[in-house]
Amino acid sequence: VLLVPVTFDLRFTFKKGKTSPTLNINAGGAPNIKGVKEGGGFVVNPSFGIKTYVSRKTAFFFNVGYKIQQNSYDYQTGISGQTIIFSSALNFVTFSAGLAF
């Protein structure tokens, strides 16, 4: 199974100024590119953080979030040929930092 997330990213800065709190929401799906019927599911990653300007047009940001990624796939048993569907949700704590221009 090879999942490739395809998501939309919404970002909100609460106030204008040198340093501001931020809220980010990243959501979408993660299809399996190896098989149409196997794997994949939704992805959601809300996070919050701080954005601070280090120059007039450059800001440093740091975020902490929680990511949930669903994965489900079919498994066919060898003896009876019965199809069993497995589903799981992967949970992560995320950290991100970077520069915005």
C-alpha positions as CSV (number, residue, x, y, z in Angstrom):
1,V,0.0,0.0,0.0
2,L,1.4,3.4,-1.0
3,L,-0.8,6.3,0.2
4,V,-0.3,9.8,-1.3
5,P,-2.2,12.5,0.6
6,V,-4.0,15.1,-1.5
7,T,-5.2,17.9,0.8
8,F,-6.4,21.5,1.1
9,D,-4.7,23.8,3.6
10,L,-6.5,26.7,5.3
11,R,-4.5,29.1,7.5
12,F,-5.7,31.9,9.7
13,T,-3.7,34.5,11.6
14,F,-5.6,36.0,14.5
15,K,-4.1,39.5,14.6
16,K,-1.8,41.6,12.6
17,G,1.5,42.5,14.2
18,K,5.1,41.3,14.7
19,T,4.0,38.1,16.5
20,S,0.6,36.5,16.1
21,P,-1.1,33.2,17.0
22,T,-2.2,31.1,14.0
23,L,-4.7,28.3,13.3
24,N,-4.1,25.8,10.4
25,I,-6.4,23.1,9.1
26,N,-5.2,20.6,6.5
27,A,-7.8,18.1,5.3
28,G,-8.4,15.8,2.3
29,G,-7.8,12.2,1.3
30,A,-5.0,9.8,0.8
31,P,-5.7,7.4,-2.1
32,N,-3.6,4.3,-2.6
33,I,-1.7,4.7,-5.9
34,K,-0.9,1.0,-6.2
35,G,-4.5,-0.2,-6.3
36,V,-7.9,1.5,-6.8
37,K,-9.8,-0.7,-4.3
38,E,-7.0,-1.1,-1.7
39,G,-6.1,1.4,1.1
40,G,-6.6,5.0,1.5
41,G,-9.1,7.2,3.3
42,F,-9.5,10.7,4.8
43,V,-6.7,12.8,6.3
44,V,-7.2,15.7,8.7
45,N,-4.5,17.7,10.5
46,P,-5.5,20.7,12.6
47,S,-2.7,22.7,14.2
48,F,-2.0,25.9,16.1
49,G,1.1,28.0,16.4
50,I,2.9,31.3,16.4
51,K,4.1,33.4,13.5
52,T,6.6,36.1,14.0
53,Y,8.1,38.5,11.5
54,V,11.9,38.5,11.4
55,S,12.0,41.2,8.6
56,R,9.5,43.2,6.7
57,K,8.5,40.4,4.3
58,T,9.8,37.3,6.1
59,A,8.1,35.5,9.0
60,F,9.2,32.5,11.1
61,F,6.4,30.1,12.1
62,F,6.1,27.1,14.5
63,N,3.1,24.9,14.7
64,V,1.9,21.9,16.8
65,G,-0.9,19.7,15.6
66,Y,-2.7,16.4,15.7
67,K,-3.0,14.3,12.5
68,I,-5.5,11.5,11.8
69,Q,-5.1,9.4,8.6
70,Q,-7.6,6.6,7.8
71,N,-6.5,3.5,6.0
72,S,-8.7,0.6,4.9
73,Y,-8.1,-2.3,2.6
74,D,-9.7,-5.6,1.5
75,Y,-8.1,-9.0,2.3
76,Q,-9.3,-12.2,0.6
77,T,-8.8,-15.4,2.6
78,G,-7.2,-18.3,0.8
79,I,-9.4,-21.2,1.9
80,S,-13.0,-19.8,1.6
81,G,-12.3,-16.8,-0.6
82,Q,-14.1,-14.6,1.9
83,T,-13.3,-10.9,1.7
84,I,-12.5,-9.2,5.0
85,I,-12.2,-5.4,5.2
86,F,-9.6,-4.0,7.6
87,S,-9.9,-0.4,8.6
88,S,-7.6,1.6,10.9
89,A,-6.9,5.2,11.8
90,L,-3.3,6.3,12.2
91,N,-2.8,9.1,14.8
92,F,0.2,11.4,15.0
93,V,1.3,14.5,16.9
94,T,2.9,16.9,14.4
95,F,5.4,19.7,14.7
96,S,6.3,22.1,11.9
97,A,8.6,25.1,11.6
98,G,9.6,27.2,8.7
99,L,9.9,30.6,6.9
100,A,7.1,32.4,5.0
101,F,8.0,34.9,2.4
